Amino acid sequence: MASEAIVTTSAASMTGRSGTYDVIVVGGGSAGVAAAVGAAQAGARTLLIESYGFLGGAATHSLVLAWCGFYAQRPAVTPAPLVGGVGAQALAHLHAMGVETAPYYSSTGNWNIRLDQEATKVALDRTASARGLDMALHSSLVAADVSGGRIVAIRVQDPRGVREVRASAFVDASGDAALAFLTGTSPCPLHAGRHAGQPASYPVRIGGLPPGAARDKAARARAFARIEPRIGRAELRTDGGIMTTLPGVADLWWLGIEVETNGLDGDDLAVAERDGRALAWHAIAALRREPGFETAYVAATGPNIGIRETRHAATREPLREIALIEGRMRDDAVALGCWPMEIHSGPGRVEYRPIGGAGAFGVPPGALQAADFDNLWLGGRTLGADAAAYASARVMGTAFATGHAAGVAAALGAVGVAAIRAELVRQGAIL
Ligand SMILES: Cc1cc2nc3c(=O)[nH]c(=O)nc-3n(C[C@H](O)[C@H](O)[C@H](O)COP(=O)(O)OP(=O)(O)OC[C@H]3O[C@@H](n4cnc5c(N)ncnc54)[C@H](O)[C@@H]3O)c2cc1C
């Protein structure tokens, strides 16, 4: 946008909202919802900003239809929850809506909670209806003002134009570290080249399938063997990918197409999406030629493809692979993670490296605090981590936990980790 087109109106002109907050959270995915609700529950006047008109992040805009990382990895009659707090509130809202929230034990040896994206949107609306929390949906962060080592204000664009909002503390839960990036000081270690991070995928919801279709891997293999496995930037996973049932509906969730994109450049994303759509269409057309699958169709794709990794902000104590290998718990942990390090190195090439010790690890507060700014906290996909640790901590259950911690820390300010942990526990977090 040309700079003349940006009109910064007075913050006070925001309809029904004051322009000054204790905490502003950018991004309404798992981490951002948890950060905003956590901050509001800690007594902070909080604003949550989200580009889309609904919450949920990748779960709802990219059809990533399983919350992972809520339960300890090992098989059990009753799986042990490791994420409480706002994540548990979201689960309770889904359950109250009649959605099945009992986790299932997947073939990869992990517990997942399957999702329907429409129910998830409503459950998160309810989760985010906390007292003291204002929402600005259809609103994108476009600029940040920095002064004296602190972020003092941000500019947000919605269809009315651009306005300024101010806060004492900020949480960047944008997935892409958009706020850290706009301060102009945090490094972007990824994306020096196109393939620096984990590859993106093109999740598809398939309708019109017969009962038991998810188990008929032979039909899928026959169908996919008949088509070219690559269209431009999109490639079928060699194993056909994951196809799984969704709660309470006949549709299936299919995660079988990987796409090449740097995830940050609109033109690049558009090409990857176009090619992903074309390949999904071909693959489902081929599936329709299998007996019993004649009525299969592409029921939905998200407004976004699924981006696994883009930018990371620099933090004070990044999470390290060795801590996950050893399953290190810590006295100062502000969140727990447990998902194996799920490393995608190319189409169909996925490696799961287990978490050691008792199967969980503690996230230090320094992984959530920006290196350069005292009042900028990171949650979810933006946390500080090396590549392998990130491959675990990025999942949405853990994103609820790290977002919750970032929101509470932002709300409480410089009080020390003991007070942050105490407030998290008061709000039901598991530490
Ligand atoms: C293909 C794929 C499969 C995956 N499978 C699983 C799985 O099965 N289970 C699991 O738990 N995890 C899975 N993940 C990982 C997981 O989806 C993400 O790591 C997780 O969503 C991170 O949560 P988040 O809240 O940090 O970010 P996101 O969910 O990405 O949310 C960030 C939000 O910020 C908003 N935003 C961004 N920029 C701005 C801006 N400038 N202004 C305002 N808002 C902004 C976005 O619109 C978005 O809603 C998968 C990821 C992919 C891509």
The ligand as an SDF file (V2000), in Angstrom:
LIG
                    3D

 53 58  0  0  0  0  0  0  0  0999 V2000
   -0.3010  -29.0310    7.4180 C   0  0  0  0  0  0  0  0  0  0  0  0
   -0.1740  -28.8810    8.8840 C   0  0  0  0  0  0  0  0  0  0  0  0
   -0.5650  -29.9170    9.7010 C   0  0  0  0  0  0  0  0  0  0  0  0
   -0.4670  -29.7670   11.0730 C   0  0  0  0  0  0  0  0  0  0  0  0
   -0.9500  -30.7630   11.8650 N   0  0  0  0  0  0  0  0  0  0  0  0
   -1.1510  -30.5120   13.1710 C   0  0  0  0  0  0  0  0  0  0  0  0
   -1.9390  -31.3760   13.9440 C   0  0  0  0  0  0  0  0  0  0  0  0
   -2.4450  -32.4030   13.4680 O   0  0  0  0  0  0  0  0  0  0  0  0
   -2.1410  -31.0500   15.2440 N   0  0  0  0  0  0  0  0  0  0  0  0
   -1.6010  -29.9210   15.8170 C   0  0  0  0  0  0  0  0  0  0  0  0
   -1.8410  -29.6730   16.9970 O   0  0  0  0  0  0  0  0  0  0  0  0
   -0.8400  -29.0830   15.0900 N   0  0  0  0  0  0  0  0  0  0  0  0
   -0.6320  -29.3300   13.7920 C   0  0  0  0  0  0  0  0  0  0  0  0
    0.0730  -28.4410   13.0220 N   0  0  0  0  0  0  0  0  0  0  0  0
    0.7580  -27.2960   13.6560 C   0  0  0  0  0  0  0  0  0  0  0  0
   -0.1790  -26.1970   14.0810 C   0  0  0  0  0  0  0  0  0  0  0  0
   -1.2860  -26.0740   13.2290 O   0  0  0  0  0  0  0  0  0  0  0  0
    0.4700  -24.8070   14.2250 C   0  0  0  0  0  0  0  0  0  0  0  0
    1.7920  -24.9020   14.6120 O   0  0  0  0  0  0  0  0  0  0  0  0
   -0.3600  -24.0130   15.2260 C   0  0  0  0  0  0  0  0  0  0  0  0
   -1.5870  -23.6840   14.5930 O   0  0  0  0  0  0  0  0  0  0  0  0
    0.3260  -22.8340   15.7950 C   0  0  0  0  0  0  0  0  0  0  0  0
   -0.6280  -22.0770   16.5480 O   0  0  0  0  0  0  0  0  0  0  0  0
   -0.4760  -20.4990   16.6200 P   0  0  0  0  0  0  0  0  0  0  0  0
   -1.6360  -20.0040   17.4120 O   0  0  0  0  0  0  0  0  0  0  0  0
    0.8930  -20.1760   17.0590 O   0  0  0  0  0  0  0  0  0  0  0  0
   -0.5440  -20.0080   15.1110 O   0  0  0  0  0  0  0  0  0  0  0  0
   -1.7300  -20.0450   14.0470 P   0  0  0  0  0  0  0  0  0  0  0  0
   -2.6390  -21.1790   14.2890 O   0  0  0  0  0  0  0  0  0  0  0  0
   -1.0240  -19.9800   12.7250 O   0  0  0  0  0  0  0  0  0  0  0  0
   -2.5110  -18.6780   14.3060 O   0  0  0  0  0  0  0  0  0  0  0  0
   -1.9200  -17.4380   14.0260 C   0  0  0  0  0  0  0  0  0  0  0  0
   -3.0240  -16.4400   13.7770 C   0  0  0  0  0  0  0  0  0  0  0  0
   -2.4660  -15.1400   13.6180 O   0  0  0  0  0  0  0  0  0  0  0  0
   -3.1720  -14.4570   12.6090 C   0  0  0  0  0  0  0  0  0  0  0  0
   -2.3050  -13.4180   12.0580 N   0  0  0  0  0  0  0  0  0  0  0  0
   -1.1680  -13.5810   11.3670 C   0  0  0  0  0  0  0  0  0  0  0  0
   -0.6300  -12.3960   11.0140 N   0  0  0  0  0  0  0  0  0  0  0  0
   -1.4800  -11.4540   11.4970 C   0  0  0  0  0  0  0  0  0  0  0  0
   -1.4870  -10.0330   11.4390 C   0  0  0  0  0  0  0  0  0  0  0  0
   -0.5190   -9.3380   10.8170 N   0  0  0  0  0  0  0  0  0  0  0  0
   -2.5200   -9.3750   12.0260 N   0  0  0  0  0  0  0  0  0  0  0  0
   -3.5250  -10.0570   12.6510 C   0  0  0  0  0  0  0  0  0  0  0  0
   -3.5620  -11.4120   12.7310 N   0  0  0  0  0  0  0  0  0  0  0  0
   -2.5400  -12.1020   12.1610 C   0  0  0  0  0  0  0  0  0  0  0  0
   -3.5070  -15.5460   11.6020 C   0  0  0  0  0  0  0  0  0  0  0  0
   -4.5980  -15.1810   10.7880 O   0  0  0  0  0  0  0  0  0  0  0  0
   -3.8220  -16.7220   12.5160 C   0  0  0  0  0  0  0  0  0  0  0  0
   -5.1860  -16.8240   12.8130 O   0  0  0  0  0  0  0  0  0  0  0  0
    0.0410  -28.5760   11.6390 C   0  0  0  0  0  0  0  0  0  0  0  0
    0.4310  -27.5340   10.8120 C   0  0  0  0  0  0  0  0  0  0  0  0
    0.3130  -27.6760    9.4510 C   0  0  0  0  0  0  0  0  0  0  0  0
    0.6730  -26.5330    8.5930 C   0  0  0  0  0  0  0  0  0  0  0  0
  1  2  1  0
  2  3  1  0
  2 52  2  0
  3  4  2  0
  4  5  1  0
  4 50  1  0
  5  6  2  0
  6  7  1  0
  6 13  1  0
  7  8  2  0
  7  9  1  0
  9 10  1  0
 10 11  2  0
 10 12  1  0
 12 13  2  0
 13 14  1  0
 14 15  1  0
 14 50  1  0
 15 16  1  0
 16 17  1  0
 16 18  1  0
 18 19  1  0
 18 20  1  0
 20 21  1  0
 20 22  1  0
 22 23  1  0
 23 24  1  0
 24 25  2  0
 24 26  1  0
 24 27  1  0
 27 28  1  0
 28 29  2  0
 28 30  1  0
 28 31  1  0
 31 32  1  0
 32 33  1  0
 33 34  1  0
 33 48  1  0
 34 35  1  0
 35 36  1  0
 35 46  1  0
 36 37  1  0
 36 45  1  0
 37 38  2  0
 38 39  1  0
 39 40  1  0
 39 45  2  0
 40 41  1  0
 40 42  2  0
 42 43  1  0
 43 44  2  0
 44 45  1  0
 46 47  1  0
 46 48  1  0
 48 49  1  0
 50 51  2  0
 51 52  1  0
 52 53  1  0
M  END
$$$$
